[in-house]
Amino acid sequence: MTGKLCLVLLLAQMLISSNRYSVVESARILCVFPSPGRSHVLVGQALLKGLAERGHEVTMVSPFKLPKPVKNYREIYIPADDFVHKLSKSFLEKPPNIIKTMPVMIRHLMKTTNDTINDPKFLAIKNEQFDLVITGLFVADFILGFGPHFNAPTVALWSAGMTKLTSDLVGNPRALEAVPHLMIGPQEHMGFVSRFKNFLVGAVENAMVEFSIYNQQKYYDFNFPSNRYPSYRDVRKNVSLVLLNAHFSTFGSQPYLQNVIEVGGLQIKPKPDPLPKDIQEWLDGAEHGAIYFCLGSNLKSSDLPPEKLQIFIKSLGKLKQRILFKWETDSIPNQPANFLTKKWLPQDDILAHKKVVLFISHGGLGGMAESRYHAVPILGIPIFAEQSTNLQLVEKEGWGKAVEYLSITEASFEEPLQEILTNPQYRQKAKELSDLYRDRPQSAMDLACYWIEYVIRYKGAPHMHYQGADLNFFQEQMLDVVAALLVAVYIVFKLFKLLFRALAKLLCSRRKKQKTN
């Protein structure tokens, strides 16, 4: 009996030791995520639900509500205006002019963010105490000032891969010489032309970030006056942790600092939630499979021009597969019998259904990650931003096709549609990539929560701060060292020149003396 008791005590001690650094007391965590893009906020909501399940008291400030309440999860709902919807709708009617659109969008999103943090519902919590602040980044990062305001460490959550915006926060190298930019798309080999394009895109991004910083300075100064808070540029270099909604199996390997963590697929549930009864029955009864059609959370299918909508209705209405179609009004005019429309659909849970054989998508990062995870081939219709390069990757990997939206016809849409539905290689390739994407030592949620709790445990984990984040451009590029070396070479050259002149004069004077003698 004594031996068994000793064994039990030994096992208990081992268990306690193994969990010594994995448990943190319940913390009060604030997440400010004012992005008007629902797909972005979904990532933040998923993270906070995961933290709430671990016993933390979380508060989410955003323009979107959860479908149902969650224990330990407090929502501060501050709705956004319809600017992004109007902008997205215009992209469905004519090609976007990024040069004109981007500055307007940046300024508007900054104003929206400023309105959010000055809303009475948010101002009511500014005197509360929090142990950690998570900032959901989308253009406006002046809200990083809430870290110093609450005297709490700051974690930046970004719904995509590494960009200049996120690399600046911790001084992470961008490696433009080897890592293709998100807007360039997949590159098998970064030769001279690819690197030249990467350099140009990187330079444009640099200019955009500086434009953004310049425009945000007034918002930061207004909300975080200099007599009480550190400067805006200092706050941007005092982020403890950056979480990226990306995974190396998708966009390739690149250099990361210890406080930059990939948590791609954070919004994907390991076990899908039950579907609404009508959707479950519709999918279960799909004898030949089902196709899920969704153009994302910002783009609305109901805003499609009539001629484009008719292409999708005619082409999909001919199929023997059932079509689950995200449609934001009551019903589609002349809706085919094989269509089921809904204003909002639980995308992750739908893609997890075994009868879904194809996802027709705009190519957003969130949908791509969910489709990859659940091994569902994609037929992409990119509209704007990085969607085209995202779908280039899908085509390159061999688990989907893309169609040009502006020039789409029934023929150009039906050809890749039939190719994916009839060729089993697309499904097989999707399964291979799904296995690669899922194969991790721990889930994205567990990884994100571990590092958040790590930052809380060690009061911001200042030992992870990279000294390179404190350097200016000239120091970072070693231009000051190069300049010093050039000056040194110039001085040595001048000294040698003076020395040679002196020697030459001396030799000349001696020769003259010898001749006179």
N, C-alpha and C positions, 0 to 999 in steps of 0.2 A: 504493500500500500504506500509505504514511504517512497519507494522508487517511482511509482506512478505520479505521486504528488510532486516530486522533484521534476519529473518530465513535464508536467503541466505548467509548473512555475517557469521552467526553462523556455518552453514554447511561448508563454505569455511575455517573458522578458524579450525574446527575440522579436515578437510582434510589435511590442512597444518601441524597441530600438529601430525597427524597420520603418516605423511611422513617425519617428521623432521629428523629422524635418518636413513631413508632408501634411501636417495638420496646423492650421492657424485658427485662432479664436475668431468668433463671429465678428466680421468687420462691417462698417457702414461704408458703402460704395455708391458714388454718384456717377452716372453716365449722362453726359450732355451730347445729344446726337440730333442737331437741328436740320439734318439733310432732308430736302423734300423728296428724295428718291426712296421709295419704300423698300426696294431691294437692298439698299445700303443699310437702312435701319433694321431690317430683319436680322442681319448679322449681329448687330449690337443687342437686339432683343434676345437672340439665342444665347449669347454670352452671358447676359444678366440672368436669364432663367437658369443657366447652369450654375452660376454663382449662388443664386437664391436656393437652389436645391442642396447646396453644400452648407447652408445655414447662414449665409451672409445676408444682411439687410441691404437691399439694393434699391436705388431710385433712378428711374429712367425719364429723362426729359426729351421728348421727341414729338413730331407731328402725327404719329401713328399709334393706335391702341393695340393691345393684345386682344386676340379673339375671346379669351376668358381669363379671369383673375388667376394669379399665381401667388402662392404663399411666399412671404418675405419680399415681395416685389411691389414697389410703389410706382405708379405712373403719374407723371405730370404732363398732361396732354396739351400741347400748344399747337393748334393747326397752322399749316402754312398756306400761302395763297396758291393760286393755280398757274403761276408763271411757268413752271417747268412743264405742266401739261400743255399749255398754249404753245410753248416752244417746240415740244415734241410733236404736236399736231402739225405745226408748220413743216417739220421735216418729212412728214408723210405726203405733203403736197408739192414740195420742191426741194432740190438738194440744198443742204445747209451751207452757208458761207461761214466757215469756222473763224476766219479772220475778223469778221464783223460780229459774229454771234458770241464768241468766247469772252471778250471784254465786258459785253453787256451782261452775260450770264454771271460772270465773276462778281461784278458790282452788285447785282441783284441778290445773289446768294449771301453776300456779306451783310447787306441790309436786312435780309430775312433772319440771318443768325443774330444780328444785333437786336432785332425786334423780339426774338424768342427770349433772349437772356434779360430783356427789360420788361417782359410780360409780368403782370402782378403775381401770377401763379409761380413763376420762377423766383421773383424777388422775395417771396415769402419764405424761401428755404435758404437764403443767402447767409443767415445767421446760425444755421445748423452746423454741426460738426461731422466731418467725413474723414475716413482713414485713407481713402484713395479716390482719385478723380480719373475717370475714363472719358477721353474726348473722342467722339466719333468724327473723323475728319472728312470733310468734303468741301474743298476750296478754302473755307474760312477756318484758320487755325488761331485767330486771336483769342479764342476761348481757352487756349492753353493757360491763360492768366488765372483760371480758377484753381489751378494747382497751388500757387502761392496764396490765393485768397483764402482757401480752406487749410492752408499749411499742410498739404497732403501731397504725396507722390503723384505723378501724372503718367498715365498710360495712354498711348495714342493707338486707336483702332482704325485701320484703313481697309476698305472693302476691296482692295485690289493688290497687285504686286508692288515691288519697290519702284518709287519715283523719286524725283529730286525733292519734292515736298517732304516725304517721309525720311529720306536719307539725311536731309539737313538736320532733322531733329536729334539725331544721335551721332552724326558724322560718319555714317556708313559710306564706304566707297561705292561709286556708281559703276565703275568698270565699263565705260562706254566703248572701250577698245575691244571688249570681248562679249558683253552681254547685250543682246538686241533690245532696244527700247520697246515698250508695250505698243507704241504706235507704228513700229516698223514691222512687227510680226515675226514669225519663226524664220531663222536663218540657219542653213546647214553648216555654212562656213563663213566666218566674219572676215571676208577678204577686203581689199581696199575700198571697193564700191560700197559694200555694206557698212564698213567702218566710217566712210565719208558721210553716208546717209545718217548713221547713228550720231555722228558728231553734229550735223546740222540740226537734227531733231532735238538733241540735247541742248544745243545753243538756244533754240526757240523756247524750250522748256525753261531754261535759265531765265530768259527774258520774261516769260509769263509769271514765274515765281516772284521775280523782283517787282513786276507790275502788281502782283497780288499783295506782296508785303507793303509796298508803297500805299496802296489803297486801304489796307487793313490798319495801318498805323493810327489813323484818326479814331477808328473804332476801339482799338486797344487803349489809346490814351484816354478816351472818354470813359470807358468802363474800368480801367485800371490805372488811375492817375499816378504820376511818377513819384509823388511824395509818399506813397504807401506801397508801391509795387515795383519789382525789378523791371527793366526795360523789356520791350517786346522782343528784341533780338536775343536777349539773355534768356527769356522764358522759352524761346524756341530751341534753345540748346540745353534745357534742363528737363528733358523727358526721360523717365526711367526705363520705359519699355515701349517698343513698337510691335504691334501684332498685325501681320499681313494676312489677308484672306487669299492666300496663294499656296501652291505646293510645287516643289521642284520637278515632280514627275510630269507636270503640265508645261511649265515655261522654262525648264532647264535649270542647271545649277548656276549659282552665282555667290559671290562672297558676302557673308553676313557677319556682323558683330554679335557678341553674346546676347545683347539686349534687343536683337531683332529676331522675332520668332514667326515662322510660317505656320499658320493655323487654317490652311485652306479647307473649305467645306465645313466651317464652324456651324453653319445653319442647318446642316444635314443631320437628321435624327438617325441614330443607329437602329432604332425600332420605330417604324412609321406609326403615326397616330391613326386611329380608325377614320375611314372616310365617311362623309355624309351618306346616308342610306341610298339616296337616289343615284349618286355617283358610283358607289360601290356596286350596286346592281347593274348599272349601265356598263361598267368595265367588266364585271364578272360574266356578263352575257355576251361579250364581244367574241363571237366564235372565231373570227378571222383576225382578231387583235384590234387594238385601238390606237388612234393617233391623237396626240395632245398638241393643240395649237394655242400659242400664247406669245404676244409681242412684248411682254414685260409689264412692269408696274407703272412706268411713266407713259409709255405708248399705249394708246387705247385702240383696240381693233375696230371699235365703233366709229373711230375717226378716219378710217381708211376711205380714200376716194372711191366712189361707186364702181369705177372701172376696175380698180385693183381688187376690191371685194368680190366682184363677180368672177374674177379669175380663180380665187380660192374656193368659192362656193361651187362653181361648175366642176373644177378639177377634183375636189375632195368629195363632192356629192356623187361622183361616179363610182367611188371605191366600195369594196365590200367591207372594209374596215369601218368601225365606228369612230366618229370624230368628237372629241371633247374640246370645245371651242370657248376660249375666254372672250366674252362679249359683254360690254358694260351697260347696254340698255336691255329692254325686256326680251326682245327676240330679233333674229336676223330676218330681214324681208325675204320671203320665198325660201325659208329655211329647209334644207333637204331632210329627208327622213332619218338619215344616219348621223344627224347632228344633235348634240346636247350642249346647250350654251349656259354659261354661268357668269355672273358679274365678277366674282372673285373665286379663285380655285387654290386649294392647298397643294402647290406645285410639287414640293418634295415628296409628299405622300402619294400623289398621283404617279409620279415617275417611278416610285417603288413598286407599283402594281405590276404583276407579271404579264398582264395582257397588253401593256403599253409597248408598242413596237417602234414608234417614231415620235420624236419631239420636233415640231416646227417652231422655230425660235428666231428672235432677232439677234441672238448671239451675245447676250449679256453674260458677264462673268459668273453671276450666281446660278443662272440656269445651266450654263455649261458645266459647272462643278457638280450640280445635282445630276445632270444627265450622265456625266462621266462616272460618277459614283454608282449609279443604278444601271449602267451599261445599256443606255438607250441611245441609238443613233440619232443624229441631228440633221435636219434640213434647215439651213440657216438663211434668213433674209435680213442682212445687216442694213441698218438705217443711218446711224451716225456714230461718232466717237470711235472707240477702239473695237467696235463690233466686227468690222470687216477683217481686222487682223486676227481677232479671236477665231473667226470661222476659217481663215486661212490655215490656222493651226489644225483645226478639225479635219480639213481636207488633206493636209499634209500627213496627218496621222492615219488617215484612211477609215474613219468611222462616221463620215458624214459628207454632205455637199453644201454648197452655197449658191444662192441665186441673186443676181443683181436686181434690187428692188425697182429702181427707176425705169428699167427697160423690160420688166417682167411681162411675159405673155403666158397663155395657157400652155403652149408648147415648151417654153423654157422652164416652166414650173413642173410640168408633168414628167418630163424626161428624168431629172434627178429623183423625183418622187418615186417613180416606178423602179428606178435603179436600186434605190435603198430598200424598197419593200420586197423586191424579188431576189436580190443578191445577198445570200447569208453571210458573206464576208464582212459586211458592215457590222452586223450584230456580233460576229466573232471577234472582230478587232475591238469593238466597244467593251466586250467582256475582258479581253486581255488588258486594256488600259484601266478598266475598273479595278482589276486585281492589283495593278501597280499603284493606283491611287489609294486603295484601301490598306495596303500593306505598310503599317506603321507600328512602332513600338507602343504607342498609346493614341487614343483618339484626339482629334483636334480640340475638343472641349476639355479633356483632361489636361492636355498640354497647356492650353491658354489659362486655365484655372490654376495650374501649378505655378506658372510664372507670375501671375497676378498675386497669388498668395506669397510667393517668394519676395516680391517687391514690398508687400505689406510687412512681412516678417522683418526685413532688413531696412525698414524706414526709407524706402526709395532705392535701395541697393546702389549706393554711390560708388561702390567698388567696381561696378560694371560700366561706369561712365568712361567713355573713350576720350582721351585727351585731344584727339584729332578734331572733335566736335567744337573745340574752343578756338581753332585756328581760323584766320581769315583766308580769303582766296589766295593771296600771294604766299602765305605760309604753307597752305595746303598743297599748292603746286610747286613748292620749294623755289619760287621765283626770287625770294629774298636771298636764298643761299646762292642761286645761280648768279644773281646780280653781284653779290659779294665776291664770288669767284671771278666774274668778269672784271670787276674793279681791281682785284688782286692781280690778275693776269695783265691788265692794262698798266698798273703801277710797276710790276716787274719788267714789262716790256719797256716802259719809259726809263727805268733805272738802267737796264742793259743798253738802251739807246744812248743815254748820257755817258755811260761808261765807255762804250765803243767810240763815241765822239772824243771823249777825253784822251783815250788811248791813241786814237788817230791823230789828234793834235800833238800829242807828245812825240809820236813817231815822226810826224812831219817836221816838228821843230828840231829833232835830233838830226834828221837827214839834211836839213838846211845848215845846221852847224857843221856837219861833216863836209858838206860841199864848200863852205866858206873857208874851212881849215885846209 
